[in-house]
Every structure is written in C-alpha cells, then in structure tokens.
Amino acid sequence: MTRCLDCGSPRTADQCPSCGLTSRAAELVYRRRLVSRTAIFLVGSLAFPYVSQIYPPLDLDLMLVFFGLLFFLALTIAVILENRARRHKEIEVLKRVYSGFIPLPWILAATLFVNGRLDSQKNLAYYPTTVESKFNMKGIVRGSRRLLVHSWRPGQHVERLAVDADDFDRFQDGDTTVVAVEPGALGIPWYYGIYRR
C-alpha cells in the first residue's frame, strides 16, 4: 500500500479514492505545488539577508551561518522530494518536514524586523572601541563589508560589524571609535551605528 502523492491518503489502486487522481496526475499536481512552495521559500530567503542588513544583530555572522545551513538542508530535501515523486515513491514524511521549512526564512526576517523597528532609540548604549581590521567580500547583489573592532562584551575578542560603503571607507585600522548598540525589542542586541570618538 502506498499513499497518494497529492493528498497523502492510503491508496490500493492506481486511482486515489480520496482525491480521484491517478498516480501520474497526482505526481504532476504535487510537483507543481513543490515548485510554488520552493518559490515562497526562496523569496523568504532573499528577504532575510536584506532585513539583516537594515537591523543587523551583533551575532549576524552566526545567524547567517545558521541560515545557510537551513537553506542548504531545505533545498536538498526539495530535490529529494522531486526525485522520489517522479519515481512514485513514498514521500509523506519528507513532505511534512519540508512544509515546516517553508515559513522559517519569513519568521527569521520578521523577527529581525520587529526587533529593530519596535526598538526605542532611548535605549542606545555607546561602547568605546578600536578598529582592528576591515573585510570586504564582493557579492553579486550587495556584497558584505565588515569592520572588525575590539569587543566590549565578555568572552568575545572581536565584533564583526556590518557597515555600508561610507563607513567602510571612512574608518581605517587603529581608529578609535564609539559603537552604538540597541538592546532590541525582542532582546536581540543589534548594531545601530559607528562614530568617531
């Protein structure tokens, strides 16, 4: 006994008793739905890095590594689902796992947006520090510019601050600076700005 690829109901014959689709028709319907769900996931995957540049959390690099692993895992499951659906194999468990991945980029992007947008500027904290070095990674869309500064947090050696092109060009190694940090409306501290001391 196998399950219908579209509705997941148990099926003993070629035609599903619940939705009425044959195995070939159910495969086509499911593969179309998989493409649309993957498109929703990919649009959310573009929204997360964009929002993370507007309200960058202090641990942005760690969040981006986590997000990269999530992205890779979700697309791997999508490819496995597509291959299994094409061969009319059982996909019900993987289908449910993949459905759980679809809203995650949207949830992460919304969390960072709400954390920064609802935060009050009255809570700004200023930390004196020194620029250690700079890092510029060219990108197809936007690229990544980081200033590495001495950390003010216990247990951290450096802070990697995501900056725009103006701040990246304005500061040099050894410059004394002040970093403004917001505590975040949801408790995720984020980098507000960097200024000369």
SEPA-660601 format. One record per atom (N, C-alpha, C): atom name; x, y, z; chain. Coordinates in Angstrom, 1 decimal, m for minus. Atoms other than C-alpha are relative to their C-alpha. Layout:
! SEPA-660601
  vexfi    east   north      up  paro
     CA       X       Y       Z     A
...
END
This chain:
! SEPA-660601
  vexfi    east   north      up  paro
      N     0.8    m1.2     0.0     A
     CA     0.0     0.0     0.0     A
      C     0.9     1.2     0.0     A
      N    m0.7    m1.3     0.0     A
     CA     1.3     3.5    m0.9     A
      C    m1.0     1.1     0.2     A
      N     0.8    m1.1    m0.2     A
     CA     0.0     6.9    m0.3     A
      C    m0.1     0.9    m1.3     A
      N     0.1    m0.9     1.2     A
     CA    m1.3     9.4    m2.9     A
      C     1.0     1.1     0.2     A
      N    m1.0    m1.0    m0.1     A
     CA     1.4    11.9    m3.7     A
      C    m0.6     1.4     0.2     A
      N     0.6    m1.3    m0.2     A
     CA    m1.1    14.8    m3.7     A
      C    m0.6     0.2     1.4     A
      N     0.7    m0.2    m1.3     A
     CA    m3.4    14.3    m0.7     A
      C     0.5    m0.8     1.2     A
      N    m0.6     0.9    m1.1     A
     CA    m1.4    11.6     1.3     A
      C    m0.9    m1.1     0.5     A
      N     0.9     1.1    m0.5     A
     CA    m4.4     9.2     1.6     A
      C     0.6    m1.3    m0.4     A
      N    m0.4     1.3     0.4     A
     CA    m3.7     5.5     1.5     A
      C    m0.7    m0.4    m1.3     A
      N     0.5     0.4     1.3     A
     CA    m4.1     4.1    m2.0     A
      C     0.3    m1.4    m0.3     A
      N    m0.2     1.4     0.3     A
     CA    m4.6     0.5    m3.0     A
      C     0.0    m0.2    m1.5     A
      N     0.1     0.1     1.4     A
     CA    m5.3     1.1    m6.7     A
      C     0.7     1.2    m0.6     A
      N    m0.7    m1.1     0.6     A
     CA    m3.9     3.4    m9.3     A
      C    m0.7     1.4     0.2     A
      N     0.7    m1.3    m0.2     A
     CA    m6.6     6.0    m8.7     A
      C    m0.3     0.1     1.5     A
      N     0.2    m0.3    m1.5     A
     CA    m6.8     7.6    m5.2     A
      C    m1.5     0.1     0.3     A
      N     1.4    m0.1    m0.4     A
     CA   m10.2     7.1    m3.5     A
      C    m0.4     1.3     0.6     A
      N     0.4    m1.3    m0.7     A
     CA   m10.0    10.5    m1.7     A
      C    m0.1     1.1    m1.0     A
      N     0.0    m1.2     0.9     A
     CA    m9.0    13.0    m4.4     A
      C    m0.3    m0.4    m1.5     A
      N     0.4     0.4     1.4     A
     CA    m9.7    10.9    m7.6     A
      C     1.1     0.1    m1.0     A
      N    m1.1    m0.2     0.9     A
     CA    m6.3    11.5    m9.1     A
      C     0.8    m1.4    m0.2     A
      N    m0.8     1.2     0.3     A
     CA    m4.3     8.7   m10.8     A
      C     1.4     0.3     0.5     A
      N    m1.3    m0.2    m0.5     A
     CA    m0.7     8.2    m9.7     A
      C     0.8     1.0    m0.8     A
      N    m0.7    m0.9     0.9     A
     CA     0.6    10.1   m12.7     A
      C    m0.5     1.5     0.2     A
      N     0.6    m1.4    m0.2     A
     CA    m1.8    13.1   m12.2     A
      C     0.4     0.5     1.3     A
      N    m0.4    m0.5    m1.4     A
     CA    m1.0    13.2    m8.5     A
      C     1.5     0.4     0.0     A
      N    m1.4    m0.4     0.1     A
     CA     2.7    13.3    m9.3     A
      C     0.1     1.4    m0.6     A
      N    m0.1    m1.3     0.7     A
     CA     2.2    16.3   m11.7     A
      C    m0.5     1.1     0.9     A
      N     0.6    m1.0    m0.9     A
     CA     0.0    18.2    m9.2     A
      C     0.9     0.2     1.2     A
      N    m0.9    m0.2    m1.2     A
     CA     2.4    17.6    m6.3     A
      C     1.3     0.7    m0.5     A
      N    m1.3    m0.6     0.5     A
     CA     5.5    18.6    m8.4     A
      C    m0.3     1.5    m0.3     A
      N     0.3    m1.4     0.1     A
     CA     3.7    21.9    m9.3     A
      C    m0.1     0.7     1.3     A
      N     0.1    m0.5    m1.3     A
     CA     2.9    22.5    m5.7     A
      C     1.4     0.2     0.7     A
      N    m1.4    m0.1    m0.6     A
     CA     6.5    21.8    m4.7     A
      C     0.8     1.1    m0.6     A
      N    m0.6    m1.2     0.6     A
     CA     7.7    24.4    m7.2     A
      C    m0.5     1.3     0.6     A
      N     0.5    m1.2    m0.6     A
     CA     5.4    27.0    m5.8     A
      C     0.4     0.2     1.4     A
      N    m0.4    m0.1    m1.4     A
     CA     6.3    26.2    m2.2     A
      C     1.5     0.4     0.1     A
      N    m1.4    m0.3     0.1     A
     CA    10.0    26.3    m3.1     A
      C     0.2     1.5    m0.4     A
      N     0.0    m1.5     0.4     A
     CA     9.4    29.8    m4.7     A
      C    m0.2     0.8     1.2     A
      N     0.3    m0.7    m1.2     A
     CA     7.9    31.0    m1.5     A
      C     1.2     0.0     1.0     A
      N    m1.2     0.1    m0.9     A
     CA    10.9    29.7     0.5     A
      C     1.1     0.8    m0.5     A
      N    m1.1    m0.8     0.5     A
     CA    13.3    31.3    m1.9     A
      C    m0.2     1.5     0.1     A
      N     0.3    m1.4    m0.2     A
     CA    11.6    34.7    m1.7     A
      C     0.3     0.4     1.4     A
      N    m0.3    m0.2    m1.4     A
     CA    11.8    34.5     2.1     A
      C     1.5     0.0     0.2     A
      N    m1.4     0.1    m0.1     A
     CA    15.4    33.5     1.7     A
      C     0.7     1.3    m0.5     A
      N    m0.6    m1.3     0.4     A
     CA    16.1    36.8    m0.1     A
      C    m0.4     1.1     1.0     A
      N     0.4    m1.0    m1.0     A
     CA    14.1    38.8     2.5     A
      C     0.9     0.0     1.2     A
      N    m0.7     0.0    m1.2     A
     CA    16.1    37.6     5.4     A
      C     1.4     0.7     0.0     A
      N    m1.3    m0.7     0.0     A
     CA    19.6    38.8     4.3     A
      C    m0.2     1.5    m0.2     A
      N     0.3    m1.4     0.2     A
     CA    18.0    42.1     3.2     A
      C    m0.3     0.7     1.4     A
      N     0.4    m0.5    m1.3     A
     CA    16.4    42.7     6.7     A
      C     1.2     0.0     0.9     A
      N    m1.1     0.1    m0.9     A
     CA    19.6    41.6     8.4     A
      C     1.0     1.1    m0.2     A
      N    m0.9    m1.2     0.2     A
     CA    21.5    44.5     6.8     A
      C    m0.7     1.3     0.5     A
      N     0.6    m1.2    m0.5     A
     CA    18.9    47.0     7.9     A
      C     0.1     0.1     1.5     A
      N    m0.1     0.1    m1.4     A
     CA    18.8    45.9    11.5     A
      C     0.9    m1.2     0.4     A
      N    m1.0     1.1    m0.2     A
     CA    22.0    43.8    11.9     A
      C     0.2    m0.4     1.4     A
      N    m0.3     0.4    m1.4     A
     CA    22.2    41.8    15.1     A
      C     1.5    m0.1     0.2     A
      N    m1.5     0.1    m0.3     A
     CA    25.6    41.7    16.8     A
      C     0.5    m1.3    m0.4     A
      N    m0.5     1.3     0.4     A
     CA    25.9    38.0    16.1     A
      C    m0.5    m0.3    m1.4     A
      N     0.5     0.2     1.4     A
     CA    25.0    38.4    12.4     A
      C     0.7    m1.1    m0.7     A
      N    m0.7     1.1     0.7     A
     CA    27.7    36.1    11.1     A
      C    m0.5    m1.4     0.5     A
      N     0.5     1.3    m0.5     A
     CA    26.5    33.3    13.4     A
      C    m1.4    m0.3    m0.6     A
      N     1.3     0.2     0.6     A
     CA    22.9    33.8    12.2     A
      C     0.0    m0.3    m1.5     A
      N    m0.1     0.3     1.5     A
     CA    24.0    33.8     8.5     A
      C     0.5    m1.4    m0.2     A
      N    m0.4     1.4     0.2     A
     CA    25.8    30.5     9.0     A
      C    m1.2    m0.9     0.3     A
      N     1.2     0.8    m0.3     A
     CA    22.7    29.0    10.6     A
      C    m1.0     0.1    m1.1     A
      N     0.9    m0.1     1.1     A
     CA    20.6    30.4     7.8     A
      C     0.5    m0.7    m1.2     A
      N    m0.6     0.7     1.1     A
     CA    23.0    29.0     5.2     A
      C    m0.3    m1.5     0.1     A
      N     0.2     1.4    m0.2     A
     CA    22.7    25.5     6.7     A
      C    m1.5    m0.3    m0.2     A
      N     1.4     0.2     0.2     A
     CA    18.9    25.8     6.8     A
      C    m0.4     0.0    m1.4     A
      N     0.3    m0.1     1.4     A
     CA    18.8    26.9     3.2     A
      C     0.5    m1.2    m0.8     A
      N    m0.6     1.1     0.7     A
     CA    21.1    24.1     2.0     A
      C    m0.9    m1.3     0.3     A
      N     0.7     1.1    m0.4     A
     CA    19.1    21.5     4.0     A
      C    m1.4     0.0    m0.7     A
      N     1.3    m0.1     0.6     A
     CA    15.7    22.7     2.7     A
      C     0.1    m0.3    m1.5     A
      N    m0.1     0.3     1.4     A
     CA    16.8    22.7    m0.9     A
      C     0.4    m1.4    m0.3     A
      N    m0.3     1.5     0.1     A
     CA    18.3    19.2    m0.5     A
      C    m1.2    m0.8     0.1     A
      N     1.3     0.8    m0.2     A
     CA    15.0    17.9     0.8     A
      C    m0.9     0.2    m1.2     A
      N     0.8    m0.2     1.2     A
     CA    13.2    19.6    m2.1     A
      C     0.4    m0.8    m1.2     A
      N    m0.5     0.8     1.1     A
     CA    15.4    17.9    m4.6     A
      C    m0.3    m1.5     0.2     A
      N     0.4     1.4    m0.3     A
     CA    14.9    14.5    m2.9     A
      C    m1.5    m0.2    m0.2     A
      N     1.4     0.1     0.2     A
     CA    11.2    15.1    m2.8     A
      C    m0.4    m0.1    m1.5     A
      N     0.3    m0.1     1.4     A
     CA    11.1    15.9    m6.5     A
      C     0.4    m1.4    m0.7     A
      N    m0.5     1.3     0.6     A
     CA    13.2    12.7    m7.4     A
      C    m0.9    m1.1     0.4     A
      N     0.9     1.1    m0.5     A
     CA    11.0    10.5    m5.2     A
      C    m1.4     0.1    m0.6     A
      N     1.3    m0.1     0.6     A
     CA     7.8    11.9    m6.6     A
      C     0.0    m0.4    m1.5     A
      N    m0.1     0.5     1.4     A
     CA     9.0    11.3   m10.2     A
      C     0.0    m1.5    m0.1     A
      N     0.0     1.4     0.0     A
     CA     9.6     7.7    m9.3     A
      C    m1.2    m0.7     0.7     A
      N     1.2     0.4    m0.7     A
     CA     6.3     7.4    m7.4     A
      C     0.3    m0.8     1.3     A
      N    m0.4     0.6    m1.3     A
     CA     8.0     6.5    m4.1     A
      C    m0.7     0.8     1.1     A
      N     0.7    m0.6    m1.2     A
     CA     6.7     7.3    m0.6     A
      C     0.7     1.3     0.4     A
      N    m0.6    m1.3    m0.3     A
     CA     7.2    11.0     0.3     A
      C    m0.7     0.7     1.2     A
      N     0.9    m0.7    m1.0     A
     CA     4.7    11.7     3.1     A
      C     0.8     0.6     1.1     A
      N    m0.7    m0.5    m1.1     A
     CA     7.2    12.1     5.9     A
      C     0.9     1.2    m0.4     A
      N    m0.8    m1.1     0.5     A
     CA     9.6    14.3     3.9     A
      C    m0.8     1.2    m0.4     A
      N     0.9    m1.1     0.3     A
     CA     6.7    16.3     2.6     A
      C    m0.3     0.9     1.2     A
      N     0.3    m0.8    m1.2     A
     CA     5.8    17.3     6.1     A
      C     1.2     0.7     0.6     A
      N    m1.3    m0.7    m0.5     A
     CA     9.4    18.1     7.1     A
      C     0.2     1.2    m0.9     A
      N    m0.3    m1.1     0.9     A
     CA     9.8    20.3     4.0     A
      C    m1.1     1.1     0.2     A
      N     1.0    m1.0    m0.3     A
     CA     6.5    22.1     4.8     A
      C     0.4     0.8     1.2     A
      N    m0.5    m0.7    m1.1     A
     CA     8.0    23.0     8.1     A
      C     1.1     1.0    m0.2     A
      N    m1.1    m0.9     0.4     A
     CA    11.0    24.7     6.4     A
      C    m0.5     1.2    m0.7     A
      N     0.4    m1.1     0.9     A
     CA     9.0    27.0     4.1     A
      C    m0.2     1.3     0.8     A
      N     0.2    m1.4    m0.6     A
     CA     8.0    29.7     6.7     A
      C     1.2     0.4     0.8     A
      N    m1.1    m0.4    m0.8     A
     CA    11.3    29.7     8.5     A
      C     0.8     1.3    m0.4     A
      N    m0.7    m1.2     0.4     A
     CA    13.1    32.4     6.4     A
      C    m0.9     1.2     0.3     A
      N     0.9    m1.1    m0.3     A
     CA    10.0    34.6     6.8     A
      C    m0.1     0.3     1.4     A
      N     0.0    m0.2    m1.4     A
     CA     9.9    34.1    10.5     A
      C     1.2     0.6     0.5     A
      N    m1.3    m0.6    m0.4     A
     CA    13.6    34.9    10.9     A
      C     0.0     1.5    m0.5     A
      N     0.0    m1.3     0.5     A
     CA    13.2    38.0     8.7     A
      C    m1.0     0.9     0.8     A
      N     1.0    m0.8    m0.8     A
     CA    10.1    39.2    10.6     A
      C     0.5     0.2     1.4     A
      N    m0.5    m0.2    m1.4     A
     CA    11.8    38.6    14.0     A
      C     1.1     1.1     0.0     A
      N    m1.0    m1.1     0.0     A
     CA    14.8    40.8    13.0     A
      C    m0.7     1.4    m0.3     A
      N     0.6    m1.3     0.3     A
     CA    12.5    43.5    11.5     A
      C    m0.8     0.5     1.2     A
      N     0.8    m0.4    m1.2     A
     CA    10.2    43.6    14.6     A
      C     1.0     0.4     1.1     A
      N    m1.0    m0.3    m1.0     A
     CA    13.3    43.5    16.9     A
      C     0.6     1.4    m0.2     A
      N    m0.6    m1.3     0.3     A
     CA    14.8    46.6    15.2     A
      C    m1.0     1.1    m0.1     A
      N     1.0    m1.0     0.2     A
     CA    11.7    48.5    14.2     A
      C    m0.7     0.5     1.2     A
      N     0.7    m0.4    m1.2     A
     CA    10.0    48.5    17.5     A
      C     0.9     0.4     1.2     A
      N    m0.9    m0.4    m1.1     A
     CA    13.1    49.3    19.5     A
      C     0.1     1.5     0.1     A
      N    m0.1    m1.4    m0.3     A
     CA    13.3    52.7    21.1     A
      C     1.4     0.5     0.0     A
      N    m1.4    m0.6     0.0     A
     CA    16.3    55.0    20.4     A
      C     0.4     0.5     1.3     A
      N    m0.4    m0.5    m1.4     A
     CA    16.2    56.0    24.1     A
      C     0.9    m1.0     0.6     A
      N    m0.8     1.1    m0.6     A
     CA    17.9    52.7    24.9     A
      C     1.4    m0.2    m0.6     A
      N    m1.3     0.1     0.7     A
     CA    21.0    53.3    22.8     A
      C     1.1     0.0     1.1     A
      N    m1.1     0.1    m0.9     A
     CA    24.2    52.2    24.6     A
      C     1.3     0.3    m0.9     A
      N    m1.2    m0.4     0.8     A
     CA    27.6    53.6    23.4     A
      C     1.2    m0.7     0.6     A
      N    m1.2     0.7    m0.5     A
     CA    30.8    51.5    23.7     A
      C     1.2     0.5    m0.8     A
      N    m1.3    m0.4     0.7     A
     CA    34.3    52.9    23.0     A
      C     0.8    m1.3    m0.4     A
      N    m0.7     1.1     0.5     A
     CA    36.4    50.6    20.9     A
      C     1.0     0.5    m1.1     A
      N    m1.0    m0.3     1.0     A
     CA    39.2    50.4    18.3     A
      C    m0.2    m0.9    m1.2     A
      N     0.1     0.8     1.2     A
     CA    39.1    49.2    14.7     A
      C     1.2    m0.8    m0.1     A
      N    m1.2     0.9     0.1     A
     CA    41.3    46.2    14.3     A
      C     0.3    m0.2    m1.5     A
      N    m0.2     0.2     1.4     A
     CA    40.8    45.5    10.6     A
      C    m1.3     0.1    m0.8     A
      N     1.1    m0.1     0.8     A
     CA    38.4    45.6     7.7     A
      C    m0.1    m1.2    m0.9     A
      N     0.2     1.1     0.9     A
     CA    36.9    42.9     5.5     A
      C    m1.1     0.3    m1.0     A
      N     0.9    m0.4     1.1     A
     CA    35.2    43.4     2.1     A
      C    m0.1    m1.2    m0.9     A
      N     0.3     1.2     0.9     A
     CA    33.6    40.4     0.2     A
      C    m0.9     0.5    m1.1     A
      N     0.9    m0.4     1.1     A
     CA    32.3    41.3    m3.2     A
      C    m1.1    m1.0    m0.2     A
      N     1.1     0.8     0.3     A
     CA    28.9    40.0    m4.0     A
      C    m0.7     0.4    m1.2     A
      N     0.8    m0.2     1.3     A
     CA    26.6    39.7    m7.0     A
      C    m1.0     1.1     0.3     A
      N     1.1    m1.0    m0.2     A
     CA    23.8    41.7    m5.4     A
      C     0.5     1.2     0.8     A
      N    m0.4    m1.1    m0.9     A
     CA    25.2    43.7    m2.5     A
      C     1.4    m0.2     0.6     A
      N    m1.3     0.2    m0.6     A
     CA    28.4    42.2    m1.1     A
      C    m0.1     0.1     1.5     A
      N    m0.1     0.0    m1.4     A
     CA    29.5    42.2     2.5     A
      C     1.2     0.8     0.5     A
      N    m1.1    m0.8    m0.5     A
     CA    31.5    44.8     4.3     A
      C     0.0    m0.1     1.5     A
      N     0.0     0.1    m1.5     A
     CA    32.6    44.3     7.9     A
      C     1.2     0.8     0.5     A
      N    m1.0    m0.6    m0.8     A
     CA    34.6    46.4    10.4     A
      C     0.2    m1.0     1.2     A
      N    m0.3     0.8    m1.2     A
     CA    36.3    44.2    13.0     A
      C     0.6     0.9     1.0     A
      N    m0.4    m0.9    m1.1     A
     CA    36.6    46.1    16.3     A
      C     0.2    m0.8     1.2     A
      N    m0.2     0.6    m1.3     A
     CA    37.7    45.2    19.8     A
      C    m1.4    m0.2     0.6     A
      N     1.3     0.3    m0.6     A
     CA    34.7    43.6    21.6     A
      C    m0.1     0.6     1.4     A
      N     0.3    m0.5    m1.3     A
     CA    33.2    45.2    24.7     A
      C    m0.8    m1.0     0.8     A
      N     0.7     1.1    m0.7     A
     CA    31.3    42.0    25.5     A
      C     0.9    m1.0     0.6     A
      N    m0.9     1.0    m0.6     A
     CA    32.8    39.5    27.9     A
      C     0.0    m1.3    m0.8     A
      N    m0.2     1.3     0.7     A
     CA    34.1    36.3    26.3     A
      C     0.1     0.2    m1.6     A
      N    m0.2    m0.3     1.4     A
     CA    34.3    38.0    22.8     A
      C     1.3     0.7    m0.2     A
      N    m1.3    m0.8     0.4     A
     CA    37.6    39.1    21.2     A
      C    m0.3     1.1    m0.9     A
      N     0.3    m1.1     1.0     A
     CA    36.2    41.0    18.2     A
      C    m1.5     0.0    m0.3     A
      N     1.4    m0.1     0.5     A
     CA    32.9    42.2    16.9     A
      C     0.1     0.3    m1.5     A
      N     0.0    m0.2     1.5     A
     CA    32.2    42.0    13.2     A
      C    m1.3     0.8    m0.3     A
      N     1.2    m0.9     0.2     A
     CA    30.0    45.0    12.4     A
      C    m0.2     0.1    m1.5     A
      N     0.4    m0.2     1.4     A
     CA    28.1    45.1     9.1     A
      C    m0.2     1.5    m0.3     A
      N     0.0    m1.5     0.2     A
     CA    28.7    48.6     7.7     A
      C    m0.3     0.2    m1.5     A
      N     0.2    m0.3     1.4     A
     CA    27.7    50.4     4.5     A
      C     1.3     0.5    m0.6     A
      N    m1.3    m0.3     0.7     A
     CA    30.3    51.6     1.9     A
      C     0.6     1.3     0.6     A
      N    m0.5    m1.2    m0.5     A
     CA    30.6    55.1     3.5     A
      C     0.8    m0.3     1.3     A
      N    m0.7     0.4    m1.3     A
     CA    31.5    53.7     7.0     A
      C     1.2    m0.8    m0.3     A
      N    m1.1     0.9     0.3     A
     CA    33.8    51.1     5.4     A
      C     1.2     0.9    m0.5     A
      N    m1.1    m0.8     0.5     A
     CA    35.8    53.8     3.6     A
      C     0.5     1.0     1.0     A
      N    m0.3    m1.1    m1.0     A
     CA    35.7    56.3     6.5     A
      C     1.0    m0.5     1.1     A
      N    m0.8     0.5    m1.1     A
     CA    37.4    54.1     9.1     A
      C     1.2    m0.8    m0.5     A
      N    m1.2     0.7     0.3     A
     CA    40.9    52.7     9.0     A
      C     0.5    m0.8     1.2     A
      N    m0.5     0.8    m1.1     A
     CA    42.8    50.2    11.1     A
      C     0.6     0.9     1.1     A
      N    m0.5    m0.8    m1.2     A
     CA    43.6    51.6    14.6     A
      C    m0.8     1.2     0.3     A
      N     0.9    m1.1    m0.3     A
     CA    40.9    54.3    14.5     A
      C    m0.7    m0.3     1.3     A
      N     0.8     0.1    m1.2     A
     CA    39.3    54.9    17.9     A
      C    m1.4     0.4    m0.3     A
      N     1.4    m0.2     0.4     A
     CA    35.5    54.7    17.6     A
      C    m0.9    m0.2     1.2     A
      N     1.0     0.3    m0.9     A
     CA    32.3    54.5    19.5     A
      C    m1.1    m0.7    m0.8     A
      N     1.1     0.9     0.7     A
     CA    29.7    51.8    18.6     A
      C    m1.3     0.2     0.8     A
      N     1.4    m0.1    m0.6     A
     CA    26.0    52.4    19.3     A
      C    m0.7    m1.3    m0.2     A
      N     0.6     1.3     0.0     A
     CA    24.1    49.3    20.2     A
      C    m1.4     0.2     0.6     A
      N     1.4     0.0    m0.6     A
     CA    20.3    48.9    20.7     A
      C    m0.2    m1.4     0.6     A
      N     0.2     1.3    m0.6     A
     CA    19.1    46.2    23.0     A
      C    m1.0    m0.9    m0.7     A
      N     1.0     0.8     0.8     A
     CA    16.3    45.1    20.6     A
      C    m1.3    m0.2     0.8     A
      N     1.3     0.1    m0.6     A
     CA    12.6    45.0    21.2     A
      C    m0.3    m1.4     0.5     A
      N     0.2     1.4    m0.3     A
     CA    12.7    41.2    21.3     A
      C     1.2    m0.6     0.8     A
      N    m1.2     0.5    m0.8     A
     CA    16.0    41.0    23.3     A
      C     1.2    m0.4    m0.9     A
      N    m1.1     0.3     0.8     A
     CA    18.3    40.6    20.3     A
      C     0.8     1.3    m0.2     A
      N    m0.7    m1.3     0.2     A
     CA    21.0    43.3    20.5     A
      C     0.5     0.2    m1.4     A
      N    m0.4    m0.2     1.4     A
     CA    21.7    44.9    17.2     A
      C     0.8     1.3    m0.1     A
      N    m1.0    m1.1     0.2     A
     CA    24.3    47.3    15.9     A
      C    m0.8     1.2    m0.7     A
      N     0.7    m1.2     0.5     A
     CA    22.9    50.9    15.3     A
      C     0.9     0.9    m0.8     A
      N    m0.9    m0.9     0.8     A
     CA    25.9    52.8    14.1     A
      C     1.4     0.0     0.6     A
      N    m1.4    m0.1    m0.5     A
     CA    29.7    53.5    14.5     A
      C     0.4     1.5    m0.3     A
      N    m0.4    m1.4     0.1     A
     CA    31.1    57.0    15.1     A
      C     1.4     0.2     0.5     A
      N    m1.3    m0.4    m0.6     A
     CA    34.4    58.7    15.7     A
      C    m0.1     0.5     1.4     A
      N     0.0    m0.4    m1.4     A
     CA    35.3    59.2    19.3     A
      C     0.3     1.5     0.1     A
END
